[in-house]
Amino acid sequence: MRNSVLCYLEESVEKFPEKVALSDLQNDYTFSQWKSMALCIANAIIEKTNEKKVPVLVYLPKSAMTLISFVGVLYSGNYYTPTDVKFPFEKVNSIIKCLIPKVIITDKKHGKFLLDNGVNESKLINVDEIDFTIEHKNDELLNSSIIDTDLAYVFFTSGSTGVPKGVAITHRSIIDYIDWAGEKFSVTCDTRIANQAPFYFDNSILDIYLCMSKGAHLYITPEMYFAFTAKLLNYLRENEINFIFWVPSALINVANSGLLEQIDCSCIKKVLFCGEVMPNRHLNYWRKILPDALFANLYGPTEITDVCSYYIVDREFEDDEPLPIGFACNNTQIMLLNSENSLITESDEMGELCVRGTSLSMGYYNNPDKTEEAFVQNPLNNHYAEKIYRTGDLAHYNQYGEIMFDGRKDFQIKHLGYRIELGEIETAILSIEAVYNA
């Protein structure tokens, strides 16, 4: 039984030590290198702080080094939070204030930016200064009392008051998700994944940990390629990518370009998408060009470890038809509750989509009030403590018993797969001196 996601890497290192695990534009790293370099970072963290189960912020540009740093944090017995070096410092600072990280992993360039904005130098670890040639034994680290209910990461999402909310996820939740996904989508060591999601976005969890658990090859696709469709498709073709998990916006842009008909990407065998509504008009284009590929619509908020339902597209849809979000993932229950908190079972009756299971987050980091609002006692169970997550999404069942997404109860929107609270935008606008109301 795995007590942490590190077991995935240990198993892959044993089976495929010299197989390439991670590729970015600069470097390729084998599974052995991933582990050995992560142990170097873990050692640097331990030298900086002897505390365990504390937050570590990773402030690096998207690259293989970011993923090496994540694993280094886990080997040190702590949990990581990624953020984007392109975020305004005000947003980074709001995350720092909530998280209160013991250590910040960065590089020379971005470390200077943090120092210039008042971050304490004693917190920083510069990966450019780490000697990755030194071997560190991991026996002590592996037995550092990690258990599966310990946190693995905290991801920050948009908050209605302008303060981001940190979603705290355990090792056990990731393992539950990845074991299901690996089996459901038949991922193997021959799978070649092209990552699209930023590493501070929970869609990336599937890419990272499928690679780690199955000995697959993860290609960290340059972000700029998604603005140049021909370059993107040639990248997929040249690297013989056979698995993608992208937000629908990225798939829509490819469909709108028409280039999929001109550049042979028949190497792609599995196309998964999540994060926003996928229009069937664009999906039908992909299905026409790649008739032998599997297409799957995944759904879920960050609070349930990325995905709680899935629909493998198994029939034809008209361009103007909505696509189901399907059925609950393994070891997860989805409940549609009406305004009286009664369970909806009838087709076409709309209710709030609520989730229970191992996938649930531990709540919002340093935010008990918001946690209590969203993670509530199961109203269908008054016998013992059992938390469910109220997503705020509305849904109904269709005639096939599939779940259909109907929109939001509140003022949250999604743009390019990212959750945005309109209240956060109002808060930012109202902070401008010349604005009287918003």
GIBELKA-V460459 format. One record per backbone hydrogen bond with DSSP energy under -0.5 kcal/mol. CO is the residue of the C=O (numbers start at 1). NH is the residue of the N-H. Records with the same first field share a line. If there is no record, write none. Layout:
CO: NH / NH
This chain:
4: 7
5: 8 / 9
6: 10
7: 11
8: 12
9: 13
10: 14
11: 15
12: 16
16: 19 / 31
17: 32
19: 31
21: 218
22: 29
23: 220
27: 24
29: 21 / 22
30: 34
31: 35
32: 36
33: 37
34: 38
35: 39
36: 40
37: 41
38: 42
39: 43
40: 44
41: 45
42: 46
43: 47
44: 48
45: 49
54: 79
55: 102 / 103
56: 81
57: 59 / 105
58: 60 / 83
63: 66 / 67
64: 68
65: 69
66: 70
67: 71
68: 72
69: 73
70: 74
71: 75
72: 76
73: 78
74: 77
77: 53
79: 56
80: 154
81: 58
84: 87
88: 91 / 92
89: 93
90: 94
91: 95
92: 96
93: 97
94: 98
95: 99
96: 100
103: 57
104: 106 / 125
105: 59
106: 127
107: 111
108: 112
109: 113
110: 114
111: 115
112: 116
113: 117
114: 117 / 119
115: 118
120: 123
121: 124
123: 104
125: 106 / 127
126: 129
127: 130
130: 132
131: 134
138: 142
139: 143
141: 144
147: 150
148: 172
150: 171
152: 80
153: 169
155: 167
157: 165
159: 162
162: 164
165: 157 / 167
166: 168 / 365
167: 155 / 169
168: 362 / 363
169: 152 / 153
170: 174
171: 175
172: 176
173: 177
174: 178
175: 179
176: 180
177: 181
178: 182
179: 183
180: 184
181: 185
182: 187
183: 186
188: 191
191: 193 / 217
192: 242 / 243
193: 195 / 219
194: 245
195: 221
198: 201
201: 204
202: 205
203: 206 / 207
204: 208
205: 209
206: 210
207: 211
208: 212
209: 213
210: 214 / 216
211: 215 / 216
216: 218
217: 193 / 219
218: 23 / 220
219: 195 / 221
222: 225
223: 226
224: 227
225: 228 / 232
228: 232
229: 233
230: 234
231: 235
232: 236
233: 237
234: 238
235: 239
236: 241
237: 240
242: 269 / 270
243: 194
244: 272
245: 196
246: 274
247: 250 / 251
248: 252
249: 253
250: 254
251: 255
252: 256
253: 257
254: 258 / 259
255: 258
258: 261
259: 262 / 263
262: 264
263: 265
265: 268
269: 294
270: 244 / 272
271: 296
272: 246
273: 298
277: 279
279: 282 / 283
280: 284
281: 285
282: 286
283: 287
284: 288
285: 289
286: 290
288: 291
290: 293
294: 271
295: 313
296: 273 / 298
297: 311
299: 308 / 309
301: 304 / 306
302: 305
303: 361
305: 307
308: 329
309: 299
310: 327
311: 297 / 313
312: 314
318: 321
319: 281
321: 280
326: 403
327: 310
329: 332
331: 358
333: 356
335: 337 / 354
336: 344
337: 352
338: 341
342: 338
346: 349 / 397
351: 395
352: 337 / 354
353: 391
354: 335
355: 389
356: 333
357: 360
363: 168
364: 367
367: 371
368: 372
369: 373
370: 374
371: 375
374: 376 / 390
376: 388
378: 381
386: 378
388: 376 / 390
389: 355 / 391
392: 409
393: 353
394: 406 / 407
395: 351
396: 404
397: 348
398: 401
402: 398
403: 325 / 326
404: 396
407: 394
411: 422
413: 420
415: 418
418: 415
419: 158
420: 413 / 422
421: 424 / 425
422: 426
423: 427
424: 428
425: 429
426: 430
427: 431
428: 431
429: 432
432: 435
